[in-house]
Amino acid sequence: MELKLARTELDTKPKKIDLKKITEIVEKSHSTILYFDRENSHKDLLAMQDHFEKEGKSFYMSEVKFGLSANEYMYSVHIL
């Protein structure tokens, strides 16, 4: 599964990261916060949540708005 990281500039395309790389990041540190782009499907984010909860990790996801427009948001994911 590939997910798109949050954009650093509004006019650029989001970078992609796979679940294996995310797992490596989480194993390296005990607490990880990642930001994902709005183009990710909610279904994929929930599948990632299931993956980490099966490993015994705590998973917290929220929507973060950074502008007034309805499409100016990203997902914040905190994995412990």
C-alpha positions as CSV (number, residue, x, y, z in Angstrom):
1,M,0.0,0.0,0.0
2,E,1.3,3.4,-0.9
3,L,0.2,6.6,0.8
4,K,0.9,10.2,-0.1
5,L,2.7,12.4,2.4
6,A,1.4,16.0,3.0
7,R,2.6,18.5,0.5
8,T,5.2,21.1,1.5
9,E,4.0,23.5,-1.2
10,L,0.4,23.9,-2.5
11,D,1.4,23.7,-6.2
12,T,3.5,20.5,-5.9
13,K,2.5,16.9,-6.1
14,P,2.7,14.9,-2.8
15,K,5.5,12.4,-2.3
16,K,4.6,8.7,-1.9
17,I,5.6,6.4,0.9
18,D,4.8,2.7,1.3
19,L,3.7,0.9,4.4
20,K,7.0,-0.9,4.7
21,K,8.9,2.4,5.0
22,I,6.3,3.8,7.5
23,T,6.8,0.6,9.6
24,E,10.6,1.2,9.5
25,I,10.2,4.8,10.7
26,V,7.9,3.6,13.6
27,E,10.3,0.9,14.7
28,K,13.2,3.3,14.7
29,S,11.5,5.7,17.1
30,H,8.9,4.9,19.8
31,S,6.6,7.8,18.9
32,T,6.1,9.0,15.4
33,I,3.9,11.8,13.9
34,L,3.3,11.8,10.2
35,Y,1.2,14.1,8.0
36,F,-0.6,12.7,5.0
37,D,-2.2,14.4,2.0
38,R,-5.9,14.9,1.5
39,E,-5.7,12.8,-1.7
40,N,-5.3,9.6,0.4
41,S,-8.5,7.5,0.6
42,H,-9.9,7.2,4.1
43,K,-10.1,3.5,3.5
44,D,-6.3,3.3,3.0
45,L,-5.7,5.3,6.2
46,L,-8.0,2.9,8.2
47,A,-6.1,-0.1,6.7
48,M,-2.9,1.5,8.0
49,Q,-4.5,1.9,11.4
50,D,-5.5,-1.8,11.4
51,H,-2.0,-2.8,10.5
52,F,-0.4,-0.9,13.4
53,E,-3.0,-1.8,16.0
54,K,-2.4,-5.5,15.1
55,E,1.2,-4.9,16.0
56,G,0.1,-3.6,19.4
57,K,0.7,0.1,18.6
58,S,-1.6,3.0,19.5
59,F,-2.8,4.9,16.5
60,Y,-4.4,8.4,16.6
61,M,-5.6,10.1,13.4
62,S,-7.1,13.6,13.0
63,E,-7.9,16.0,10.2
64,V,-5.9,19.2,10.3
65,K,-7.3,22.3,8.4
66,F,-4.7,24.8,7.3
67,G,-7.0,27.2,5.3
68,L,-10.5,28.4,4.9
69,S,-11.3,26.4,1.8
70,A,-13.0,23.0,2.2
71,N,-10.1,21.2,0.5
72,E,-7.3,22.7,2.5
73,Y,-6.7,19.9,5.0
74,M,-4.3,17.1,5.8
75,Y,-4.3,14.1,8.0
76,S,-2.2,14.0,11.1
77,V,-1.3,10.5,12.3
78,H,0.4,9.8,15.6
79,I,1.7,6.2,16.2
80,L,2.9,5.1,19.6
